[in-house]
């Protein structure tokens, strides 16, 4: 599902918002673009919480659909970095 044109968000902005949300879930400072969620103390339950929070984050409109959230859950275990998840959402938008 593609986002509406007015919902397009710069991948860098998405990455920062994802890093901020990851930090909130983990109780630490925002993660940098290349910091791994699991290396900073994340686990599968926190990953689900993080994806759920992203679904309502205004800077990450692409994460609102259930299909995008499913893709994020799968992807966080492959590349659990804010930049990696922003890439997944950007690719999702473009397909």
N, C-alpha and C positions, 0 to 999 in steps of 0.2 A: 504494500500500500504506500503510495507516495503522499508526502505531506503537501498541503496547499502551498502555493508559491510564497505567501506572506509568512508561512511558518518555517521557511528555510533558515537554518542556523549555521553559522560558521563552525566547522569542526573544532577549531581552537576554543571557541566559546563553550561548545558542548563538552569538550575534554575538561575544561576548568570546572564546569558545573558537576560533571561526573566525579571529579576528584574531590570537590567540596562535599558531595553527598556521601562518597565513600568515607571521608574523614568523619563526618557526622555519625555514621553508622558504627564506625570503629572507635569513636571517642578520642580521635587524634586530630591534628591539623590536617587541612586539605591535602590530599595526595597529589604529587606532581604528575605530569603527563605520563611519565614512564615508570612510576612506582606501582608495584604489584599489590593488589588488594590482599591477597593471601599472605604475602611476605610481611605485611603490616599487621597481621593478626586476624584477618578475615577467615570465615568458615562458610559452609554451605548455607546455614540459616541466615547469617548476616548478608550473604550474597543475595538471597531472596528478598530480604528487607530492603537492601540497597536498590534492587531493580524495581521494587514496588514504589519506593520513594521517587525514583526517576520518572515514573509514570505520571507524577503530578508536578514535576519541576518545570517552571515556565521556560527555562533555557534549553530544555530537552524535549520539544514537542513530538519528536519522532518516536519517543519511548511510550507514547500513550496507548498504542494499539496492543492487543494481546499477542499478536503475531510478533511484533517487535520485542515485546517483553520476553517471549519464549526464546527468541534468538539471542537476547542479552544473557539470559540464564545459561544457555549453552556456551556462549562465547566467553563468559567471565572465567570459566575453567580452562580455557585455551589461552587467552591473553587477558589477564585480569588487571590491565592498566587503563586509566582513563582514556589515553590516546587510542588504545586498542578497541575499547567499546565505542568511542566516537566514530572510529573507522567502520565498525560493524553497522552502526546506525546510518552513516552516510551511504554505505553500499546498499543497505536496505531501502533507503529513500530512492536510490537511483535504479532500482530494479522493479 
